[in-house]
Amino acid sequence: MSLSDATLAPAAAQGPTRAQGVGAAILLAVAAFAWGTPLLVPTDPLDQSLLDGLAGPDAAAPFGYDHLGRSLMARLAAALRLSLMIAAAAVISAGLLGVALGVLAAWRGGWTDRVLALLSDSVLALPGLLMVLIVSAIIPDTALAFWVGLTLVLWIEYFRLTRAATARLLAAPGVQASRLLGFGALYVFRRHLWPELAPMLLTVAAFGAATAIMLIAALGFVSVGIRPPRPELGQMMVELLPYYREAPLALVQPVIAIFLTILALNLLAQGRRA
C-alpha cells in the first residue's frame, strides 16, 4: 500500500489520539511478554519432552506444550522477539536510507532526482516477497537476509514520501531565506525539513513494521523463512496445524500474537489529530 499521496499534507499534531494510545499500550504489552517471559519462566524454547506432547498448561509451561513437548510460552516469546527485532532493524535502516536518498533527490534535482526515481520505480516493480526470497538465496543467514531484504522493500516508501515532501518544503520562504543566508544543508534539514517530515515518517514506520512482521510470518508459513528449530510465528502455525483438533488453543496462540502485534502497529499509524 502506498502512503505517499495520503500523507503529504502537513498535520498539526497536538498529541497522540486515543487509537494511538491503545496501540502503544498493546505493543508495550506484547514487548513486555516477549522480553519478560525468559525472566519469569526461564525455559529453553528448544527443550523437548515427547511425553508432554500437546499437554495442557502447567507451572513450567503456562501456555501448554507443542507436538514435540516444547513450551509454547517460551517459543511464542522467542518468536515475538525475533520478529520484533528484525522488523525494528529493517524499519530503522530503511528509514535512514530512504530519507537520505529522498532529501538528496529533492535537493539536487536534475539527473540525480531522475536516476533515484528510476531506481525506486524499478525496485517497486518487484513483489516484496520475491525481493526477500532473492536476498535469502544470496545470504545464508536467514535473520540477516530478512533484515537486508526487508530494508530493500521498505526504503522506497520513505524515499517517495521524503522526496515529494522535501520538494514542496524547499520552495517555502523560510527555507529559501535560510539557504540565502548561507545556512548549510544540515541546518535546513534539522530546522525546516525534519519537523514536517517526522510525523509522516513515524506513520510510515508503523506500517512498515507491520508489513515486515507479516512478510516474516508469511514466509515462515510456507516453510521458506526462519529455519527450524528456531521459533518463528508463521513456522509455529505450520507445525501445529496438523494438530488443530487435538490442541486448538495451541494453534491459536501464534495467530493471536500476530493479530495483536499488527493491530497495535496499525493503531499507532492512525491519522493524527488535526
N, C-alpha and C positions, 0 to 999 in steps of 0.2 A: 504494500500500500504506500502510495506516495503522499508525503506530508508537506512537501514544499509549498504547493499552492495554498494549502489550508492554513499555513502558519506564518505567512509573510507579513500579515498586518500586525503592527505593533500592539501590544496589550498593556494596559495599565493595571498591572497586578497589584492587588492590595493584600496579598497573603494567600495561603492555601485555601482551597474550597473544602467543603465537608467531604466530598468524594475523595479528594487527595489525602485528607486526614485519615479516612478509613483505609485507603490503600497503603499509606505509610504504616499504620498500625498492623495490618495483615502481614506486610512484608517484614516488619520487625519481628513479628511472632514466628514467621517461617524461618528467618535467620537465627533467632534465638533457639528454635528447635534444632536446626541444623548444626549449630556450633555448641549448643549446651548439652545435647544428648550424650556425647562422649564423656562429659564430666559427671553427669548424673547416673548414667548406665554405661560403664566402661566395658562394653562388649565388642569384640572384634567382629566387624561385619562379614569377614571371610570364614569365621569359625563354623564348622559343620557338625551336626549331630543328627544322623539319619533316623535315630529313634524318635526325635522330636519333629519329624517332617509333618508340616501342616498342623502342628499342635496349636492350641489356643494360648492366650497370654499367660505369663507367669512373671515372677519377680525379675528374672534375668532378661526376659523379652516381653515387655508390656504390650506390644502390638502383635504378639504371636510369632510363629515361625513360617518360613517358606518351605518349599518341597524338599529342600536339602537340609532342613533343620537349622537354617541361619536366622539370626534375629532380624525381623522385619524392621523394627525400630532403628537398629544400628545401621542397616542397609539403607533405609529411607533417608536418615540423616546424612550419611556419607554421599548418597546420590544427589541430595539437595546441595550440599557443599560444593560438589564438583560442578553442577550446572550453574550455580550462582557465581562461582569464581570464574569459570570460563566466560559466562555472559558479561560479567563486570569487566574483565580484562579486554574482551573484544569491543565492548562499548567505549571504553576509555581510549584504546588505541585507534579505533575507527573515528572517534570524535576528534582526536588530535590531528590525524591525517586529513580528514575531510574539512575541518575548519581551516587548517593551514593552506590547503590547496584552494579552497573556496575564496579565502581572502586574497591569495596570490592571483587567482584568475581575475577577480573583480578589480584589483588594484592595478595590475599590469595591463589588462585588456589585450587587444590585438591577437597575435598568433598564440601567445601563452594561454589566453582565455579559450581560443578555438581548439587548441590541442587538448587541454584538460577537459573541456566539454565533450570532445570526441571520445576521449578515453573513458569518461564516466558513462557515456551512452553505450560504448562497446561492452563494458563490464555489465551494465544493466541488462543487456540482451541475453546474458547467461542466467538461467534459473539459479537461485541461491543454493538449493540442494546440490545441483551439479557442481557449482563452484567449490563447495566444501568437499565433495567427493573427489574432485580433481586434486585438491591440495592434500587430501588424505592419502591418495595414491603416491604422492611425492614425498611427504613427510611421514616417517614410520611411527613417530609418537602421536597417538590419537588425540590426546588433550591439546598438544601443541598445534596439530593440524586443524583442530576445531577453532582454536584461537586465531590462527592465520586466516583460515577460510572465512570465518565469520567477520573478521576485520575487512577482508576484501569485499564482502557482501554489504556490510553496513556503512562503509565510509561514503558511499555515493549519496545517500540521503543528506548527510551532514554537508557534503560538498555542494549539492544543488541548492539547499536552503541558504547556506552561508554566502554562496556566490550571488544569488538573487538579492538577498537582504543587504549585503555589503555594497553592491552596485547602487542600490537605492540610497543607502546611508551616505555614501561618498559624495553624492550630489547635494547633500544638506548644507546649508550655510555655515553651520558650526564646524563641520569637518573641513570645508574649504578654507575657512578662516584659520583653523589650526595648521593646515598644510602651508598656507601662505606665510604664516608667522614662523615657519621653519621647524615646527614640531615633527619628530620622527614618526615612523610607522608604528612603533611600539606604543608611543603615547596616544596616537589616534585610535589604535585598536583598544587600548585599555580605557580610554576616556569616552570615546564615542561609539565604538562598534560593539564591544563586549556587553555593556548594559542592555543593549537592544537584542543581541543575539542569545544571551544566556537563557532567558525563559523559554524561547523556542527550542533551543538545543536540548534543554532538560526534558522537554516533551518528547523530542525525537529519541533521546537516550532511553526513556522508559519504554517506548515502543520497540526500540532496537533490542533491549534486554529481553523483552517478551518474545520477540522473533527468534533470538538466539536460543532461548530455552526450548521453544517449540521445535526448532531445527535439530537440536541435540536429541530431544526425545523422539522425534520422527525417525532419525537415522538409527537410533537405538532400537526402535520398534521393528524396523526391517533388518535388524542384525548386521548393520554395517557401521555402527558407531563405536562407542567405547567397548573394548574387548572384555569379555568375562575373564575372571570372576569379579572384576571391579564393578561396584554397584553404579547403576545409572537408571534413571526413571523409566525411559522407554524400554530398556532391556528388561527391567523388572516386570513390566506388564506382559512382555512376550513370554518370559519364563513362567509366570503364574497363570497365564491364560488357559492352558490345558486343565487347570485345577479349579476353574471358576465355580463348579458345582460343589466340590468338597470344601473350598475355602473362599467364598465370595468376598469376604471382608479383606482378605489378603490382597486380592486383585484390585480392590477399590482404593487401597491406600496410596499407591503411586499416582493414580488418576486424581485423587483429591489433592495431593501435593502439587501436581502440575496446575490444576484448576485454580487453587488458591494463589499460587505464585503469579500466574498470568493475570488473574483478576486484580491482584494488588498493583501490578505494574500498569495495567490499563487504567485503573482508577487514578494512579499517580499522573498519568498522561492526560487526564481530563482537561478540558479547556479551562483556562484561568479566568478568575472573576474579573469582569470588566468594570 
